[in-house]
Amino acid sequence: MNARPHAARGTTLALCVIAFFLVLTSYYVLRPVRDQLVGAAGSASLATFYAIVFVVMLALTPVFGWLVSHFPRRRVLLGSYLFFVVCLVAFVPAFVAQDRIGAAVLGNVFFVWVSVFNLFVVSLFWSVMADVFSNVEARLVFPFIAFGGMAGALVGPLLTRTLVVRLGVPSMLVVSAVTLLLALGALLAATRHAHGNDYSDGAPMGGSIIEGAKAAFAQPFLRYMGLLMLLSDGIATMAYALMADYTKAHFADNAARTAFYADLDLWINGLGALLQLTLTPLILRSLGTAWALVLPSLVNLCLLGWLALHGPTDAMLFGVAVPLIAIVQVGTRGLTYGMAKPASDALYTRMPREARYKGKNFIETTVWRFGDLLVTSGLNGLRAAGVGIAGIGLICAGLAAVATEVARRAATSPDLAPESKIRDDA
């Protein structure tokens, strides 16, 4: 008697896993295309890119909240995904003419657009998931859905790496558009399968940037997490900016530069996936969340100390000469995705629901984008003062040391509920 409902939920889950796999495949096909623009323009352009992103995201975050609060999410989903598919196709002629337009000019537009793409496409996906599954079901099925996304984060850069040299950079936009359309089809099928013709848009998301800022400053844990976001983002953005200068100096061809960035994403996401499947669960279970949050900062400290000592040199890795800055970027970002992020998500479940959602949203959007702008502007200032890569590495090693202590304080903040009393509404 119960076989059919269980089978129906199994089909819905399979469709959602496939959909998230395709969503992140689409996004990670785009990332190397975006990053090669940064590599062509150089790190000096990043401050402008991030300034525009910061302003646009401040303006669009409440718009996004208003849309999902006032319209059926399935309608918002359909309209948004189709809009981004059309935009992807519309960008193709611009990338064909990239050398004539200029990487900086095209980057100003595309860098911002990809940030908006990420906000709407990924956030809408999880909004729909909240409608498809109950709270109890979510705790059981969301890890499987996240695993599908992890696979997409690996397949996306692999697709770009394989195809871009043969088909060219503009073709990657078409590949991304096709996978996004397939994701939309899987999502629509999942909602129909879950609810038939009685699909509900769910409860309004609510909240605002101002409420999120108040929550972030009112709670000690959220204050620590906001500061940790700024410090960690400073390290990651520094590595990203230095990598942009490296690729500008070493790759003149757009396709080769895109393939290089696809390789970077593949290594970063591969390290993140490996950690999530092996070391991170072991640390979380045996040593606790605090160690899983502190350990990435300790490793960052070692990597950045290495960079400060050796500067812009190559390192031998498995008998192959690899740019040291590439090792730093893979290590810092891979540890963020594979260990620090799961640890911080686990800590957020020990906060009251309202503070958790509003404060976390503020930190992971506004604080994050402000950090990008602050770091890239500061990096331009350091370079103008004559500070080289070794000096920048030393400064960031200092940031990593501070981040280690902030991470420890965040994980042991007195306003966190005990791990044994995590609420059912998490």
VOPAGU-2260 file (C-alpha; in pm, 1 decimal, decimal comma):
REM VOPAGU-2260
SITE   aa  ch    i         X         Y         Z
SITE  MET   A    0       0,0       0,0       0,0
SITE  ASN   A    1     286,8     235,5      82,6
SITE  ALA   A    2     504,4     136,9    -212,1
SITE  ARG   A    3     356,1     390,1    -452,5
SITE  PRO   A    4     403,0     702,8    -231,5
SITE  HIS   A    5     760,7     598,1    -151,6
SITE  ALA   A    6     828,2     536,4    -520,6
SITE  ALA   A    7     679,9     877,0    -606,9
SITE  ARG   A    8     905,8    1054,6    -356,5
SITE  GLY   A    9    1201,6     856,5    -491,3
SITE  THR   A   10    1128,6     979,1    -842,7
SITE  THR   A   11    1095,1    1336,3    -716,9
SITE  LEU   A   12    1429,8    1310,5    -536,3
SITE  ALA   A   13    1598,2    1166,9    -846,9
SITE  LEU   A   14    1466,4    1455,5   -1057,4
SITE  CYS   A   15    1591,5    1709,7    -800,0
SITE  VAL   A   16    1937,6    1549,8    -787,8
SITE  ILE   A   17    1955,5    1560,4   -1167,3
SITE  ALA   A   18    1833,1    1921,0   -1170,2
SITE  PHE   A   19    2097,4    2041,4    -922,8
SITE  PHE   A   20    2364,4    1848,6   -1110,7
SITE  LEU   A   21    2264,3    2036,1   -1427,8
SITE  VAL   A   22    2235,5    2374,6   -1250,0
SITE  LEU   A   23    2590,6    2356,3   -1118,1
SITE  THR   A   24    2718,4    2209,9   -1444,3
SITE  SER   A   25    2576,4    2515,5   -1620,9
SITE  TYR   A   26    2733,8    2752,6   -1366,2
SITE  TYR   A   27    3075,3    2586,8   -1368,8
SITE  VAL   A   28    3086,2    2585,9   -1747,4
SITE  LEU   A   29    3049,4    2966,1   -1717,7
SITE  ARG   A   30    3304,8    3027,7   -1442,5
SITE  PRO   A   31    3616,8    2969,3   -1656,2
SITE  VAL   A   32    3462,4    3188,4   -1928,1
SITE  ARG   A   33    3417,4    3467,4   -1673,2
SITE  ASP   A   34    3758,8    3414,6   -1517,3
SITE  GLN   A   35    3944,7    3428,0   -1847,6
SITE  LEU   A   36    3809,7    3782,2   -1888,4
SITE  VAL   A   37    3967,2    3870,4   -1553,8
SITE  GLY   A   38    4288,0    3701,7   -1665,8
SITE  ALA   A   39    4289,8    3901,4   -1988,4
SITE  ALA   A   40    4221,6    4232,5   -1813,8
SITE  GLY   A   41    4448,2    4173,3   -1511,3
SITE  SER   A   42    4385,8    4215,6   -1139,5
SITE  ALA   A   43    4376,7    4596,6   -1161,9
SITE  SER   A   44    4029,4    4566,1   -1318,6
SITE  LEU   A   45    3891,8    4358,1   -1030,3
SITE  ALA   A   46    3819,6    4654,5    -802,4
SITE  THR   A   47    3588,5    4799,9   -1068,8
SITE  PHE   A   48    3426,0    4461,8   -1134,3
SITE  TYR   A   49    3355,2    4405,4    -765,1
SITE  ALA   A   50    3234,1    4761,5    -707,0
SITE  ILE   A   51    2968,5    4717,5    -975,0
SITE  VAL   A   52    2877,9    4371,4    -840,2
SITE  PHE   A   53    2841,8    4510,2    -487,0
SITE  VAL   A   54    2603,3    4785,7    -596,2
SITE  VAL   A   55    2400,4    4558,3    -823,8
SITE  MET   A   56    2369,9    4283,9    -560,8
SITE  LEU   A   57    2257,8    4536,5    -297,7
SITE  ALA   A   58    1986,4    4648,3    -537,5
SITE  LEU   A   59    1878,0    4302,1    -655,6
SITE  THR   A   60    1878,5    4102,9    -330,5
SITE  PRO   A   61    1556,2    4271,1    -203,2
SITE  VAL   A   62    1410,5    4245,0    -555,9
SITE  PHE   A   63    1474,8    3871,0    -548,3
SITE  GLY   A   64    1311,7    3846,1    -205,0
SITE  TRP   A   65    1010,4    4044,7    -324,4
SITE  LEU   A   66     963,3    3826,3    -632,2
SITE  VAL   A   67     964,6    3496,8    -445,6
SITE  SER   A   68     739,1    3644,5    -175,6
SITE  HIS   A   69     471,8    3780,1    -413,4
SITE  PHE   A   70     462,8    3536,8    -706,2
SITE  PRO   A   71     435,1    3157,9    -728,2
SITE  ARG   A   72     791,2    3029,6    -718,2
SITE  ARG   A   73     728,5    2800,6   -1011,8
SITE  ARG   A   74     642,0    3105,6   -1223,8
SITE  VAL   A   75     948,7    3294,2   -1098,6
SITE  LEU   A   76    1157,9    2983,8   -1166,5
SITE  LEU   A   77    1029,0    2950,0   -1522,9
SITE  GLY   A   78    1066,6    3320,4   -1605,4
SITE  SER   A   79    1411,9    3354,7   -1446,7
SITE  TYR   A   80    1567,8    3044,2   -1600,2
SITE  LEU   A   81    1434,3    3125,9   -1946,7
SITE  PHE   A   82    1561,6    3483,8   -1910,3
SITE  PHE   A   83    1912,5    3359,5   -1831,6
SITE  VAL   A   84    1904,2    3111,6   -2119,7
SITE  VAL   A   85    1817,2    3394,7   -2361,0
SITE  CYS   A   86    2094,0    3611,8   -2211,5
SITE  LEU   A   87    2350,6    3335,2   -2255,7
SITE  VAL   A   88    2268,7    3306,2   -2623,9
SITE  ALA   A   89    2270,8    3686,8   -2658,1
SITE  PHE   A   90    2625,4    3700,8   -2514,0
SITE  VAL   A   91    2764,3    3474,5   -2788,8
SITE  PRO   A   92    2827,7    3756,2   -3044,8
SITE  ALA   A   93    2997,7    3964,9   -2773,8
SITE  PHE   A   94    3243,7    3684,3   -2697,8
SITE  VAL   A   95    3307,4    3631,2   -3067,6
SITE  ALA   A   96    3415,5    3997,8   -3073,2
SITE  GLN   A   97    3592,9    3987,0   -2731,7
SITE  ASP   A   98    3927,4    4106,4   -2866,2
SITE  ARG   A   99    3763,6    4404,6   -3038,1
SITE  ILE   A  100    3538,2    4495,2   -2743,6
SITE  GLY   A  101    3814,6    4449,7   -2485,6
SITE  ALA   A  102    3827,2    4215,1   -2186,7
SITE  ALA   A  103    3780,0    4496,7   -1934,1
SITE  VAL   A  104    3465,3    4632,2   -2101,4
SITE  LEU   A  105    3309,3    4291,0   -2158,5
SITE  GLY   A  106    3421,5    4184,1   -1810,6
SITE  ASN   A  107    3235,9    4475,9   -1647,0
SITE  VAL   A  108    2912,1    4340,2   -1791,2
SITE  PHE   A  109    2967,2    3963,3   -1779,4
SITE  PHE   A  110    3126,5    3951,1   -1433,1
SITE  VAL   A  111    2820,2    4124,2   -1287,1
SITE  TRP   A  112    2581,8    3913,4   -1492,5
SITE  VAL   A  113    2734,1    3585,5   -1368,5
SITE  SER   A  114    2696,9    3706,4   -1008,5
SITE  VAL   A  115    2327,4    3779,8   -1069,9
SITE  PHE   A  116    2294,9    3443,8   -1248,2
SITE  ASN   A  117    2432,6    3269,6    -939,6
SITE  LEU   A  118    2200,5    3459,4    -703,0
SITE  PHE   A  119    1881,6    3381,4    -894,2
SITE  VAL   A  120    1951,8    3036,6   -1037,9
SITE  VAL   A  121    2098,0    2869,3    -728,1
SITE  SER   A  122    1881,0    3050,0    -470,2
SITE  LEU   A  123    1564,2    2976,6    -665,6
SITE  PHE   A  124    1659,7    2610,7    -684,7
SITE  TRP   A  125    1676,4    2584,7    -305,1
SITE  SER   A  126    1355,7    2787,4    -265,0
SITE  VAL   A  127    1178,4    2530,2    -480,3
SITE  MET   A  128    1337,2    2247,2    -279,1
SITE  ALA   A  129    1189,4    2399,6      37,2
SITE  ASP   A  130     844,8    2370,9    -124,0
SITE  VAL   A  131     891,3    2020,8    -261,8
SITE  PHE   A  132    1015,3    1861,5      62,0
SITE  SER   A  133     903,1    1900,0     422,7
SITE  ASN   A  134    1152,1    1992,1     698,3
SITE  VAL   A  135    1179,4    1630,4     807,9
SITE  GLU   A  136    1232,9    1508,6     450,3
SITE  ALA   A  137    1485,0    1786,8     382,2
SITE  ARG   A  138    1729,2    1659,3     643,6
SITE  LEU   A  139    1724,3    1320,1     472,0
SITE  VAL   A  140    1729,6    1417,0     104,7
SITE  PHE   A  141    1930,8    1741,3      89,3
SITE  PRO   A  142    2267,6    1561,4     126,4
SITE  PHE   A  143    2181,9    1354,4    -182,1
SITE  ILE   A  144    2084,8    1668,4    -374,5
SITE  ALA   A  145    2406,2    1841,0    -263,3
SITE  PHE   A  146    2602,3    1539,6    -387,3
SITE  GLY   A  147    2442,6    1586,0    -729,8
SITE  GLY   A  148    2556,8    1948,1    -723,3
SITE  MET   A  149    2907,9    1836,3    -627,3
SITE  ALA   A  150    2915,3    1613,1    -934,2
SITE  GLY   A  151    2799,1    1905,3   -1150,9
SITE  ALA   A  152    3075,8    2124,1   -1008,1
SITE  LEU   A  153    3323,4    1865,8   -1136,8
SITE  VAL   A  154    3160,0    1795,2   -1474,0
SITE  GLY   A  155    3116,3    2166,5   -1561,8
SITE  PRO   A  156    3486,7    2261,7   -1572,8
SITE  LEU   A  157    3569,0    1923,5   -1727,0
SITE  LEU   A  158    3325,8    1998,5   -2012,2
SITE  THR   A  159    3480,5    2341,5   -2062,7
SITE  ARG   A  160    3833,8    2200,3   -2049,4
SITE  THR   A  161    3746,2    1936,9   -2309,4
SITE  LEU   A  162    3542,3    2149,3   -2550,8
SITE  VAL   A  163    3679,0    2504,0   -2538,4
SITE  VAL   A  164    3997,9    2436,0   -2734,6
SITE  ARG   A  165    3796,5    2260,9   -3008,3
SITE  LEU   A  166    3485,3    2482,6   -3019,5
SITE  GLY   A  167    3604,9    2817,2   -2881,8
SITE  VAL   A  168    3494,7    3030,0   -2586,1
SITE  PRO   A  169    3158,2    3151,1   -2731,1
SITE  SER   A  170    3037,0    2792,5   -2771,0
SITE  MET   A  171    3065,0    2738,7   -2395,9
SITE  LEU   A  172    2777,6    2983,8   -2348,5
SITE  VAL   A  173    2556,9    2762,4   -2564,5
SITE  VAL   A  174    2661,9    2453,6   -2365,0
SITE  SER   A  175    2570,5    2636,2   -2042,5
SITE  ALA   A  176    2234,5    2746,0   -2186,5
SITE  VAL   A  177    2145,3    2389,2   -2291,0
SITE  THR   A  178    2229,6    2243,3   -1948,8
SITE  LEU   A  179    2028,3    2519,5   -1778,1
SITE  LEU   A  180    1727,5    2439,0   -1998,8
SITE  LEU   A  181    1758,9    2070,8   -1908,6
SITE  ALA   A  182    1777,0    2170,0   -1539,7
SITE  LEU   A  183    1458,0    2372,5   -1577,2
SITE  GLY   A  184    1283,3    2075,2   -1735,7
SITE  ALA   A  185    1390,4    1846,7   -1450,9
SITE  LEU   A  186    1276,6    2101,4   -1188,7
SITE  LEU   A  187     935,2    2149,5   -1349,7
SITE  ALA   A  188     892,7    1772,4   -1372,0
SITE  ALA   A  189     991,2    1738,1   -1003,7
SITE  THR   A  190     731,6    1992,5    -889,6
SITE  ARG   A  191     458,0    1831,1   -1101,4
SITE  HIS   A  192     552,5    1487,1    -976,4
SITE  ALA   A  193     556,6    1602,5    -613,9
SITE  HIS   A  194     232,3    1802,1    -612,6
SITE  GLY   A  195      44,9    1726,9    -932,7
SITE  ASN   A  196    -170,9    2024,4   -1025,1
SITE  ASP   A  197    -184,0    2149,1    -664,0
SITE  TYR   A  198     165,8    2292,4    -654,0
SITE  SER   A  199     196,8    2562,2    -386,5
SITE  ASP   A  200     456,4    2834,6    -388,5
SITE  GLY   A  201     519,9    2780,1     -15,8
SITE  ALA   A  202     554,9    3038,2     258,8
SITE  PRO   A  203     707,8    3375,7     169,4
SITE  MET   A  204    1080,0    3397,3     236,1
SITE  GLY   A  205    1047,0    3735,7     409,3
SITE  GLY   A  206    1332,3    3934,2     560,4
SITE  SER   A  207    1540,0    4219,3     426,6
SITE  ILE   A  208    1899,3    4338,9     412,8
SITE  ILE   A  209    1837,4    4574,7     708,6
SITE  GLU   A  210    1690,5    4293,6     921,6
SITE  GLY   A  211    1980,6    4071,0     822,4
SITE  ALA   A  212    2232,8    4339,2     921,1
SITE  LYS   A  213    2064,4    4384,1    1260,5
SITE  ALA   A  214    2073,4    4008,7    1319,4
SITE  ALA   A  215    2439,1    3989,2    1215,7
SITE  PHE   A  216    2543,8    4261,4    1461,5
SITE  ALA   A  217    2315,6    4147,9    1747,1
SITE  GLN   A  218    2452,4    3794,0    1789,0
SITE  PRO   A  219    2815,7    3721,3    1892,6
SITE  PHE   A  220    2830,6    3412,4    1668,8
SITE  LEU   A  221    2710,0    3605,8    1364,3
SITE  ARG   A  222    2959,1    3886,4    1433,9
SITE  TYR   A  223    3240,5    3632,8    1438,5
SITE  MET   A  224    3114,6    3472,5    1118,0
SITE  GLY   A  225    3094,3    3811,7     945,0
SITE  LEU   A  226    3454,1    3889,2    1044,4
SITE  LEU   A  227    3564,9    3540,8     939,9
SITE  MET   A  228    3396,8    3594,3     603,2
SITE  LEU   A  229    3594,8    3917,9     553,0
SITE  LEU   A  230    3925,2    3755,6     649,4
SITE  SER   A  231    3872,7    3436,8     448,0
SITE  ASP   A  232    3745,0    3633,7     149,7
SITE  GLY   A  233    4053,3    3855,8     172,1
SITE  ILE   A  234    4279,4    3552,7     135,3
SITE  ALA   A  235    4075,7    3392,5    -144,4
SITE  THR   A  236    4036,5    3717,4    -339,7
SITE  MET   A  237    4407,3    3792,0    -308,0
SITE  ALA   A  238    4489,3    3453,0    -459,0
SITE  TYR   A  239    4230,8    3509,2    -733,2
SITE  ALA   A  240    4379,1    3851,0    -819,1
SITE  LEU   A  241    4736,6    3721,3    -830,1
SITE  MET   A  242    4620,6    3434,9   -1050,4
SITE  ALA   A  243    4464,5    3687,7   -1288,6
SITE  ASP   A  244    4803,0    3856,8   -1329,1
SITE  TYR   A  245    4971,4    3520,0   -1383,6
SITE  THR   A  246    4729,7    3418,7   -1660,0
SITE  LYS   A  247    4754,3    3761,2   -1824,1
SITE  ALA   A  248    5131,5    3720,1   -1844,0
SITE  HIS   A  249    5134,4    3355,5   -1958,2
SITE  PHE   A  250    4825,6    3305,7   -2181,3
SITE  ALA   A  251    4751,3    3527,6   -2480,6
SITE  ASP   A  252    4484,8    3300,2   -2631,6
SITE  ASN   A  253    4130,5    3323,1   -2492,3
SITE  ALA   A  254    4059,2    2949,8   -2530,8
SITE  ALA   A  255    4386,7    2844,8   -2365,1
SITE  ARG   A  256    4324,2    3085,5   -2077,2
SITE  THR   A  257    3970,4    2947,7   -2034,0
SITE  ALA   A  258    4103,4    2589,9   -2034,5
SITE  PHE   A  259    4356,2    2683,6   -1764,7
SITE  TYR   A  260    4082,2    2828,2   -1543,3
SITE  ALA   A  261    3870,0    2518,6   -1606,1
SITE  ASP   A  262    4161,7    2305,8   -1482,7
SITE  LEU   A  263    4180,9    2522,6   -1169,7
SITE  ASP   A  264    3807,2    2479,6   -1099,8
SITE  LEU   A  265    3839,4    2106,6   -1156,1
SITE  TRP   A  266    4121,5    2076,4    -901,2
SITE  ILE   A  267    3946,9    2305,5    -651,2
SITE  ASN   A  268    3612,5    2126,5    -674,2
SITE  GLY   A  269    3784,4    1788,0    -679,3
SITE  LEU   A  270    3968,1    1869,9    -355,7
SITE  GLY   A  271    3643,9    2002,1    -203,6
SITE  ALA   A  272    3453,0    1687,6    -300,2
SITE  LEU   A  273    3729,5    1460,0    -170,0
SITE  LEU   A  274    3735,2    1639,2     164,8
SITE  GLN   A  275    3354,3    1630,5     197,4
SITE  LEU   A  276    3351,6    1256,3     134,0
SITE  THR   A  277    3649,7    1161,7     352,5
SITE  LEU   A  278    3830,5    1387,4     600,8
SITE  THR   A  279    3558,6    1643,2     684,5
SITE  PRO   A  280    3296,4    1393,1     814,3
SITE  LEU   A  281    3569,0    1221,3    1015,6
SITE  ILE   A  282    3678,5    1548,8    1177,9
SITE  LEU   A  283    3319,9    1660,0    1243,9
SITE  ARG   A  284    3237,0    1329,3    1413,5
SITE  SER   A  285    3557,4    1269,3    1608,5
SITE  LEU   A  286    3707,6    1613,9    1680,4
SITE  GLY   A  287    3403,3    1841,7    1653,2
SITE  THR   A  288    3293,8    2137,6    1443,3
SITE  ALA   A  289    3551,1    2375,1    1592,6
SITE  TRP   A  290    3842,6    2182,8    1443,6
SITE  ALA   A  291    3674,0    2160,7    1103,4
SITE  LEU   A  292    3642,4    2542,1    1102,9
SITE  VAL   A  293    3989,5    2617,1    1243,6
SITE  LEU   A  294    4193,9    2368,2    1039,5
SITE  PRO   A  295    4140,6    2541,8     699,5
SITE  SER   A  296    4275,8    2868,7     844,6
SITE  LEU   A  297    4582,2    2687,5     979,9
SITE  VAL   A  298    4650,9    2531,4     639,2
SITE  ASN   A  299    4600,7    2873,2     474,5
SITE  LEU   A  300    4859,6    3015,0     714,8
SITE  CYS   A  301    5113,0    2754,0     602,0
SITE  LEU   A  302    5036,9    2802,1     229,5
SITE  LEU   A  303    5062,2    3180,4     251,8
SITE  GLY   A  304    5382,0    3158,9     455,7
SITE  TRP   A  305    5522,4    2941,9     175,0
SITE  LEU   A  306    5417,5    3205,9     -78,8
SITE  ALA   A  307    5573,5    3484,1     131,5
SITE  LEU   A  308    5906,7    3295,6     142,8
SITE  HIS   A  309    5924,5    3196,1    -223,8
SITE  GLY   A  310    5721,2    3460,3    -410,9
SITE  PRO   A  311    5609,1    3406,6    -774,1
SITE  THR   A  312    5791,9    3080,3    -839,8
SITE  ASP   A  313    5695,8    2733,9    -959,2
SITE  ALA   A  314    5678,6    2440,4    -721,1
SITE  MET   A  315    5738,5    2076,8    -809,8
SITE  LEU   A  316    5425,6    1870,2    -756,2
SITE  PHE   A  317    5439,7    1502,0    -853,0
SITE  GLY   A  318    5734,8    1584,7   -1074,4
SITE  VAL   A  319    5551,1    1867,2   -1256,7
SITE  ALA   A  320    5629,5    2239,0   -1227,0
SITE  VAL   A  321    5314,8    2413,1   -1098,1
SITE  PRO   A  322    5274,8    2788,4   -1028,3
SITE  LEU   A  323    5290,4    2833,4    -651,1
SITE  ILE   A  324    5000,4    3079,4    -662,7
SITE  ALA   A  325    4788,8    2806,4    -828,9
SITE  ILE   A  326    4864,4    2569,5    -539,4
SITE  VAL   A  327    4765,3    2843,9    -293,7
SITE  GLN   A  328    4437,2    2908,6    -476,2
SITE  VAL   A  329    4347,3    2539,6    -502,1
SITE  GLY   A  330    4432,4    2484,7    -135,1
SITE  THR   A  331    4248,0    2786,3       4,7
SITE  ARG   A  332    3931,7    2748,6    -203,2
SITE  GLY   A  333    3924,9    2368,6    -187,1
SITE  LEU   A  334    3943,1    2378,3     193,2
SITE  THR   A  335    3670,3    2643,6     202,0
SITE  TYR   A  336    3429,4    2434,6      -6,8
SITE  GLY   A  337    3528,0    2097,7     137,1
SITE  MET   A  338    3565,8    2171,8     507,7
SITE  ALA   A  339    3500,4    2529,3     626,5
SITE  LYS   A  340    3161,7    2559,0     451,2
SITE  PRO   A  341    3017,9    2229,9     585,8
SITE  ALA   A  342    3146,8    2323,9     932,1
SITE  SER   A  343    2991,8    2673,0     922,9
SITE  ASP   A  344    2661,7    2532,6     790,9
SITE  ALA   A  345    2659,4    2289,3    1084,7
SITE  LEU   A  346    2719,2    2576,0    1328,5
SITE  TYR   A  347    2436,9    2783,8    1176,7
SITE  THR   A  348    2189,6    2506,7    1263,6
SITE  ARG   A  349    2259,3    2582,9    1631,1
SITE  MET   A  350    2125,3    2938,1    1598,3
SITE  PRO   A  351    1758,9    3053,3    1631,4
SITE  ARG   A  352    1576,4    3020,5    1302,0
SITE  GLU   A  353    1521,0    3394,2    1237,6
SITE  ALA   A  354    1880,4    3494,9    1315,9
SITE  ARG   A  355    2008,0    3199,5    1117,7
SITE  TYR   A  356    1830,9    3282,0     794,5
SITE  LYS   A  357    1843,0    3662,6     798,3
SITE  GLY   A  358    2193,7    3694,3     941,7
SITE  LYS   A  359    2343,0    3419,7     725,9
SITE  ASN   A  360    2192,0    3572,8     412,9
SITE  PHE   A  361    2337,3    3915,3     498,0
SITE  ILE   A  362    2683,9    3771,7     567,3
SITE  GLU   A  363    2694,2    3552,1     257,9
SITE  THR   A  364    2576,7    3826,6      20,1
SITE  THR   A  365    2642,5    4181,1     141,3
SITE  VAL   A  366    2945,2    4116,1     365,0
SITE  TRP   A  367    3097,8    3882,3     107,9
SITE  ARG   A  368    3065,4    4131,1    -180,8
SITE  PHE   A  369    3185,0    4421,3      35,6
SITE  GLY   A  370    3490,1    4210,8     123,4
SITE  ASP   A  371    3564,9    4155,6    -246,2
SITE  LEU   A  372    3557,3    4530,4    -307,8
SITE  LEU   A  373    3764,8    4611,2       1,4
SITE  VAL   A  374    4034,1    4352,8     -75,6
SITE  THR   A  375    4079,4    4432,5    -444,7
SITE  SER   A  376    4096,7    4806,5    -373,3
SITE  GLY   A  377    4350,9    4739,8     -98,9
SITE  LEU   A  378    4553,7    4515,7    -328,7
SITE  ASN   A  379    4575,0    4792,4    -589,2
SITE  GLY   A  380    4693,0    5027,5    -313,6
SITE  LEU   A  381    4963,8    4782,8    -198,0
SITE  ARG   A  382    5090,7    4742,3    -550,6
SITE  ALA   A  383    5097,5    5118,0    -601,8
SITE  ALA   A  384    5314,6    5133,5    -287,8
SITE  GLY   A  385    5555,7    4882,2    -439,5
SITE  VAL   A  386    5459,6    4574,3    -234,8
SITE  GLY   A  387    5536,8    4254,7    -426,7
SITE  ILE   A  388    5385,2    3906,1    -418,4
SITE  ALA   A  389    5603,1    3794,9    -126,3
SITE  GLY   A  390    5492,0    4096,2      79,0
SITE  ILE   A  391    5126,4    4041,5     -10,4
SITE  GLY   A  392    5163,8    3674,9      88,4
SITE  LEU   A  393    5306,8    3781,9     425,9
SITE  ILE   A  394    5015,6    4021,2     488,0
SITE  CYS   A  395    4764,9    3748,6     400,5
SITE  ALA   A  396    4949,1    3500,9     625,3
SITE  GLY   A  397    4881,2    3750,5     904,8
SITE  LEU   A  398    4513,1    3756,2     805,0
SITE  ALA   A  399    4509,5    3375,6     816,3
SITE  ALA   A  400    4654,9    3381,6    1169,0
SITE  VAL   A  401    4379,9    3620,5    1282,3
SITE  ALA   A  402    4118,6    3408,4    1099,5
SITE  THR   A  403    4233,3    3101,5    1295,1
SITE  GLU   A  404    4151,6    3269,8    1626,6
SITE  VAL   A  405    3823,0    3414,6    1494,8
SITE  ALA   A  406    3720,4    3069,4    1369,2
SITE  ARG   A  407    3792,6    2921,5    1712,7
SITE  ARG   A  408    3582,7    3188,8    1883,0
SITE  ALA   A  409    3296,6    3145,3    1634,1
SITE  ALA   A  410    3287,3    2769,2    1689,5
SITE  THR   A  411    3279,3    2814,5    2068,2
SITE  SER   A  412    3051,6    3121,0    2077,6
SITE  PRO   A  413    2834,5    3125,6    2393,3
SITE  ASP   A  414    2511,2    3193,6    2202,7
SITE  LEU   A  415    2530,3    2863,5    2010,7
SITE  ALA   A  416    2292,7    2591,0    2125,8
SITE  PRO   A  417    2468,1    2272,3    2246,0
SITE  GLU   A  418    2525,2    2020,0    1968,8
SITE  SER   A  419    2312,6    1766,1    2152,5
SITE  LYS   A  420    2013,5    2003,5    2145,9
SITE  ILE   A  421    1991,5    2094,3    1778,2
SITE  ARG   A  422    1630,3    2180,6    1710,9
SITE  ASP   A  423    1389,4    1987,4    1498,1
SITE  ASP   A  424    1315,8    2297,3    1289,6
SITE  ALA   A  425    1676,2    2327,3    1170,1
